[in-house]
Amino acid sequence: MVKAKYQDVLDLGETLNIQDGDVKVEDGKLKIWGTAKTQYEKDLLWDAIKAIGGDSPSDIMADIKVADTSVYTRHTVKSGETLGKIAKQYYGNPAKYQAIFQANSDILKNPDLIHPDQELIIPNLS
């Protein structure tokens, strides 16, 4: 029953290709663990858990580690995107585009010039 409740979370884990993942049901609680590629993917899983169970769900326990803690995530630029749009997607604030620009200063010389298929580092914000 509890596994079915959180099926969307389990499906997301598969989509994100969570490594060393496992799922068990014990004492009516769903226990999940695994390793996400980046903090962003871990956040996506937690957002999915909270969307179903609320901010402090009592019927699920998750232990999700992060393989690459050096970045928040990596993003491949799509046609029509701007650093502001990308910053809004990951941080909820387009003004944070400067952090993305600075983290990619080796490949970006102008924050207004990004190109499709460039892979950008989306940095952790402290």
VEXGUFI-776818 format. One record per residue: residue in three letters; chain; x, y, z of N, C-alpha, C in turn. Coordinates in Angstrom, 1 decimal, always signed. Last residue first. Example, Ala and Ser with C-alpha at 12.3 -4.5 7.8 and 13.67 -1.06 7.14 Angstrom:
<rs>
R,code,unit,n.px,n.py,n.pz,ca.px,ca.py,ca.pz,c.px,c.py,c.pz
R,ser,A,+12.8,-2.2,+7.1,+13.7,-1.1,+7.1,+12.9,+0.0,+7.9
R,ala,A,+13.2,-5.7,+7.8,+12.3,-4.5,+7.8,+13.2,-3.3,+7.8
</rs>
This chain:
<rs>
R,code,unit,n.px,n.py,n.pz,ca.px,ca.py,ca.pz,c.px,c.py,c.pz
R,ser,A,+25.9,+28.7,-1.9,+26.0,+28.6,-0.4,+25.2,+29.6,+0.3
R,leu,A,+25.0,+26.8,-4.6,+24.9,+28.1,-4.0,+25.0,+28.0,-2.5
R,asn,A,+26.7,+24.9,-6.9,+26.1,+24.9,-5.6,+26.1,+26.3,-5.1
R,pro,A,+26.4,+25.7,-10.5,+27.1,+25.5,-9.2,+26.2,+25.4,-8.0
R,ile,A,+26.1,+24.0,-13.2,+25.2,+24.7,-12.4,+25.8,+24.6,-11.0
R,ile,A,+28.1,+24.0,-16.1,+28.0,+23.7,-14.7,+27.0,+24.6,-14.0
R,leu,A,+26.8,+23.2,-19.3,+27.1,+24.2,-18.3,+27.1,+23.6,-16.9
R,glu,A,+27.6,+22.3,-22.5,+27.3,+21.8,-21.2,+27.8,+22.7,-20.1
R,gln,A,+26.0,+23.4,-25.5,+27.0,+23.6,-24.5,+26.6,+23.0,-23.2
R,asp,A,+23.7,+22.9,-27.0,+24.6,+21.8,-26.8,+25.8,+22.1,-25.9
R,pro,A,+23.3,+26.3,-28.1,+22.8,+25.0,-27.9,+23.9,+23.9,-27.8
R,his,A,+25.2,+28.9,-26.4,+24.8,+28.1,-27.6,+24.3,+26.8,-27.3
R,ile,A,+25.2,+32.2,-25.2,+25.3,+30.8,-25.0,+24.7,+30.1,-26.2
R,leu,A,+25.7,+35.3,-24.5,+26.0,+34.5,-25.6,+26.2,+33.0,-25.2
R,asp,A,+25.4,+36.9,-22.3,+24.3,+36.9,-23.3,+24.5,+36.0,-24.5
R,pro,A,+27.7,+36.7,-20.9,+26.5,+36.0,-20.3,+25.3,+36.0,-21.3
R,asn,A,+30.6,+35.9,-22.5,+29.6,+36.9,-22.4,+28.3,+36.2,-21.9
R,lys,A,+32.3,+33.8,-22.5,+32.9,+35.1,-22.4,+31.9,+36.2,-22.2
R,leu,A,+32.4,+30.5,-21.4,+31.5,+31.6,-21.7,+32.3,+32.9,-21.5
R,ile,A,+34.3,+28.7,-20.6,+33.7,+28.5,-21.9,+32.8,+29.7,-22.3
R,asp,A,+35.3,+29.6,-18.2,+36.3,+29.0,-19.1,+35.7,+28.8,-20.5
R,ser,A,+33.1,+30.4,-16.7,+33.9,+31.5,-17.4,+35.0,+30.9,-18.3
R,asn,A,+31.2,+29.0,-15.3,+31.5,+28.6,-16.7,+32.4,+29.6,-17.4
R,ala,A,+30.7,+30.3,-13.0,+31.2,+28.9,-12.9,+31.6,+28.4,-14.3
R,gln,A,+29.8,+32.8,-13.9,+31.1,+32.7,-13.3,+31.6,+31.3,-13.2
R,phe,A,+27.2,+32.0,-14.9,+28.2,+32.6,-15.8,+29.6,+32.4,-15.2
R,ile,A,+26.0,+31.1,-12.5,+26.2,+30.2,-13.6,+27.3,+30.7,-14.6
R,ala,A,+26.0,+33.6,-11.2,+26.7,+32.4,-10.6,+27.0,+31.4,-11.6
R,gln,A,+24.3,+35.1,-12.8,+25.8,+35.5,-12.7,+26.6,+34.3,-12.1
R,tyr,A,+21.8,+34.2,-12.6,+22.5,+33.8,-13.8,+24.0,+34.1,-13.6
R,lys,A,+20.1,+35.0,-10.6,+21.3,+34.1,-10.2,+22.1,+33.7,-11.4
R,ala,A,+17.9,+36.1,-11.6,+19.0,+37.0,-11.3,+20.3,+36.2,-10.9
R,pro,A,+15.9,+34.2,-11.7,+16.7,+34.5,-12.9,+17.9,+35.3,-12.7
R,asn,A,+15.3,+31.8,-9.5,+15.5,+33.2,-9.5,+16.4,+33.5,-10.7
R,gly,A,+15.1,+29.1,-9.1,+13.9,+29.8,-8.9,+14.1,+31.3,-9.0
R,tyr,A,+17.3,+27.6,-9.7,+17.3,+28.3,-8.4,+16.0,+29.0,-8.1
R,tyr,A,+16.7,+26.2,-12.1,+17.4,+25.5,-11.0,+17.3,+26.2,-9.7
R,gln,A,+15.1,+28.0,-13.7,+14.8,+26.6,-13.6,+15.4,+25.9,-12.4
R,lys,A,+16.5,+30.5,-13.4,+15.1,+30.3,-12.8,+14.8,+28.9,-12.7
R,ala,A,+18.8,+29.8,-14.8,+18.9,+30.1,-13.4,+17.5,+30.0,-12.7
R,ile,A,+17.7,+29.5,-17.3,+18.4,+28.4,-16.7,+18.5,+28.6,-15.2
R,lys,A,+16.9,+32.1,-17.8,+15.9,+31.1,-17.8,+16.5,+29.8,-17.1
R,gly,A,+19.4,+33.4,-17.7,+18.4,+33.8,-16.8,+17.3,+32.7,-16.7
R,leu,A,+20.8,+32.3,-19.9,+21.3,+32.0,-18.5,+20.2,+32.4,-17.5
R,thr,A,+18.3,+31.1,-22.1,+19.2,+32.1,-21.7,+19.7,+31.7,-20.3
R,glu,A,+17.2,+29.1,-25.0,+17.5,+29.3,-23.5,+18.4,+30.5,-23.3
R,gly,A,+17.1,+28.6,-27.7,+16.2,+29.6,-27.1,+16.4,+29.8,-25.6
R,ser,A,+18.1,+25.2,-27.5,+17.8,+26.4,-28.4,+16.8,+27.3,-27.7
R,lys,A,+19.7,+24.3,-24.5,+18.7,+24.0,-25.6,+18.5,+25.3,-26.3
R,val,A,+22.6,+23.2,-22.8,+21.8,+24.3,-23.3,+20.9,+23.8,-24.5
R,thr,A,+22.7,+20.9,-20.3,+23.0,+21.1,-21.7,+22.0,+22.1,-22.3
R,his,A,+24.0,+21.2,-17.0,+22.8,+21.5,-17.9,+23.3,+21.6,-19.3
R,arg,A,+24.6,+19.6,-13.9,+25.1,+20.0,-15.2,+23.9,+20.2,-16.1
R,thr,A,+24.3,+20.7,-10.5,+24.0,+19.8,-11.6,+24.8,+20.3,-12.8
R,tyr,A,+26.0,+21.6,-8.5,+24.6,+21.4,-8.2,+24.0,+20.4,-9.2
R,val,A,+29.2,+20.1,-7.9,+28.3,+20.9,-8.7,+26.9,+20.6,-8.2
R,ser,A,+30.5,+18.4,-6.2,+31.3,+19.6,-6.7,+30.4,+20.5,-7.4
R,thr,A,+29.4,+16.0,-5.6,+29.0,+17.2,-4.8,+29.7,+18.5,-5.2
R,asp,A,+28.3,+13.4,-7.1,+29.2,+14.5,-7.5,+28.7,+15.7,-6.7
R,ala,A,+26.6,+11.6,-5.7,+27.8,+11.1,-6.3,+28.8,+12.3,-6.5
R,val,A,+24.8,+11.7,-2.8,+25.1,+12.4,-4.0,+26.5,+12.0,-4.5
R,lys,A,+22.2,+9.6,-1.2,+23.5,+10.2,-1.3,+23.7,+10.9,-2.6
R,ile,A,+19.4,+9.3,+0.6,+19.9,+9.5,-0.8,+21.2,+10.2,-0.7
R,asp,A,+17.3,+7.6,+2.3,+18.7,+7.9,+2.5,+19.3,+8.0,+1.1
R,ala,A,+14.1,+8.0,+3.6,+15.0,+8.0,+2.4,+16.4,+8.3,+2.8
R,met,A,+11.1,+6.6,+4.7,+12.5,+7.0,+5.1,+13.4,+6.9,+3.9
R,ile,A,+7.7,+7.1,+5.2,+8.8,+6.9,+4.3,+10.1,+7.4,+4.9
R,asp,A,+5.7,+7.9,+6.8,+5.6,+6.6,+6.3,+6.7,+6.3,+5.2
R,ser,A,+5.7,+10.5,+7.7,+6.1,+9.5,+8.7,+6.1,+8.1,+8.1
R,pro,A,+6.9,+13.5,+6.2,+6.1,+12.2,+6.0,+6.7,+11.2,+7.0
R,ser,A,+6.9,+16.5,+6.4,+7.5,+15.5,+7.3,+6.8,+14.2,+7.3
R,asp,A,+5.6,+17.8,+4.2,+7.0,+18.2,+4.6,+7.7,+17.2,+5.5
R,gly,A,+3.9,+15.2,+2.2,+4.0,+16.4,+3.1,+5.4,+16.7,+3.5
R,gly,A,+3.8,+13.0,+0.5,+3.7,+12.8,+1.9,+3.7,+14.0,+2.8
R,ile,A,+3.9,+14.1,-2.1,+3.0,+13.0,-1.8,+2.8,+12.9,-0.3
R,ala,A,+5.7,+16.1,-2.1,+4.5,+16.4,-2.8,+3.5,+15.3,-2.4
R,lys,A,+7.9,+14.9,-0.8,+7.1,+15.9,-0.1,+5.8,+16.2,-0.7
R,ile,A,+8.8,+13.3,-2.9,+8.4,+12.7,-1.7,+7.5,+13.6,-0.9
R,ala,A,+9.5,+15.3,-4.8,+8.5,+14.3,-5.1,+7.9,+13.6,-3.9
R,asp,A,+11.6,+16.6,-3.4,+10.3,+17.3,-3.8,+9.2,+16.4,-4.1
R,trp,A,+13.4,+14.5,-3.3,+12.8,+14.9,-2.1,+11.5,+15.8,-2.3
R,leu,A,+14.0,+14.3,-6.1,+13.4,+13.1,-5.3,+12.7,+13.6,-4.1
R,leu,A,+15.1,+16.8,-6.5,+13.9,+16.4,-7.3,+13.2,+15.3,-6.5
R,asp,A,+17.4,+16.7,-4.8,+16.3,+17.6,-4.5,+15.0,+17.3,-5.2
R,lys,A,+18.9,+14.8,-6.2,+18.4,+14.5,-4.9,+17.3,+15.4,-4.5
R,glu,A,+19.3,+16.3,-8.5,+18.5,+15.1,-8.6,+18.0,+14.7,-7.3
R,tyr,A,+20.9,+18.4,-7.4,+19.7,+18.7,-8.0,+18.8,+17.5,-8.1
R,gln,A,+23.2,+17.0,-6.6,+22.3,+17.5,-5.5,+21.0,+17.8,-6.1
R,thr,A,+23.6,+14.1,-8.8,+23.9,+15.5,-8.3,+22.9,+15.9,-7.2
R,lys,A,+23.1,+11.4,-9.0,+24.3,+11.9,-9.7,+24.7,+13.3,-9.1
R,ala,A,+22.2,+9.6,-6.0,+21.8,+10.4,-7.2,+23.1,+11.0,-7.7
R,thr,A,+22.1,+6.5,-4.7,+23.0,+7.6,-4.9,+22.5,+8.3,-6.2
R,gly,A,+19.8,+5.1,-2.1,+20.6,+5.1,-3.4,+21.4,+6.3,-3.5
R,trp,A,+16.8,+3.9,-0.6,+18.1,+4.5,-0.6,+18.8,+4.4,-1.9
R,ile,A,+13.8,+3.7,+1.3,+14.5,+3.8,+0.0,+15.8,+4.4,+0.2
R,lys,A,+11.1,+2.3,+2.9,+12.5,+2.7,+3.0,+13.2,+2.6,+1.7
R,leu,A,+8.0,+2.8,+4.0,+8.7,+2.6,+2.8,+10.2,+3.1,+3.0
R,lys,A,+6.3,+1.2,+6.7,+7.1,+2.3,+6.2,+7.9,+1.9,+4.9
R,gly,A,+5.2,-1.0,+7.8,+4.3,-0.1,+7.2,+5.0,+1.2,+6.6
R,asp,A,+7.4,-2.5,+8.6,+6.5,-1.9,+9.6,+5.7,-0.8,+9.0
R,glu,A,+9.0,-2.0,+5.5,+9.1,-2.6,+6.9,+8.2,-1.8,+7.8
R,val,A,+9.8,-2.4,+2.3,+8.7,-2.0,+3.1,+8.9,-2.8,+4.5
R,lys,A,+12.5,-1.1,+0.3,+11.9,-2.1,+1.2,+10.7,-1.5,+1.9
R,val,A,+14.6,-0.6,-2.4,+13.4,-0.2,-1.8,+12.9,-1.4,-0.9
R,asp,A,+17.7,+0.8,-3.7,+16.9,-0.3,-3.2,+15.6,+0.2,-2.5
R,gly,A,+20.4,+1.7,-5.8,+19.1,+2.0,-5.1,+18.5,+0.7,-4.7
R,asp,A,+22.8,+2.1,-7.0,+22.8,+1.3,-5.8,+21.5,+1.5,-5.0
R,gln,A,+21.8,+5.1,-8.6,+22.7,+4.0,-8.5,+22.6,+3.4,-7.1
R,ile,A,+19.1,+6.3,-10.5,+19.7,+6.3,-9.2,+20.6,+5.0,-9.0
R,asn,A,+18.0,+7.2,-13.0,+19.1,+6.2,-12.9,+19.8,+6.3,-11.6
R,leu,A,+15.9,+8.8,-13.2,+17.2,+9.5,-12.9,+18.3,+8.5,-12.8
R,thr,A,+14.0,+6.9,-13.6,+14.2,+7.8,-14.7,+15.6,+8.5,-14.5
R,glu,A,+14.0,+5.7,-11.0,+14.4,+4.9,-12.2,+14.8,+5.8,-13.4
R,gly,A,+13.1,+7.8,-9.5,+14.4,+7.2,-9.2,+14.9,+6.4,-10.4
R,leu,A,+10.5,+8.1,-10.6,+11.5,+9.1,-10.8,+12.9,+8.6,-10.5
R,asp,A,+9.4,+5.7,-9.6,+9.5,+5.9,-11.1,+10.6,+7.0,-11.4
R,leu,A,+9.4,+6.3,-6.9,+10.2,+5.2,-7.4,+10.4,+5.3,-8.9
R,val,A,+7.6,+8.5,-6.9,+9.0,+8.7,-6.4,+9.9,+7.6,-7.0
R,asp,A,+5.3,+7.2,-7.8,+5.9,+8.3,-8.6,+7.3,+8.6,-8.2
R,gln,A,+4.8,+5.5,-5.6,+5.2,+4.9,-6.9,+5.8,+6.0,-7.8
R,tyr,A,+3.9,+5.9,-3.1,+5.1,+6.6,-3.5,+5.6,+6.1,-4.8
R,lys,A,+1.6,+4.2,-2.9,+1.5,+5.6,-2.6,+2.7,+6.4,-3.2
R,ala,A,+2.7,+1.7,-3.3,+1.9,+2.2,-4.4,+1.7,+3.8,-4.2
R,lys,A,+4.0,+1.5,-0.8,+4.8,+1.4,-2.0,+4.0,+2.1,-3.2
R,val,A,+1.8,+1.3,+0.9,+2.7,+2.5,+1.0,+3.6,+2.6,-0.2
R,met,A,+0.8,-1.2,+0.0,+0.0,+0.0,+0.0,+0.9,+1.3,+0.0
</rs>
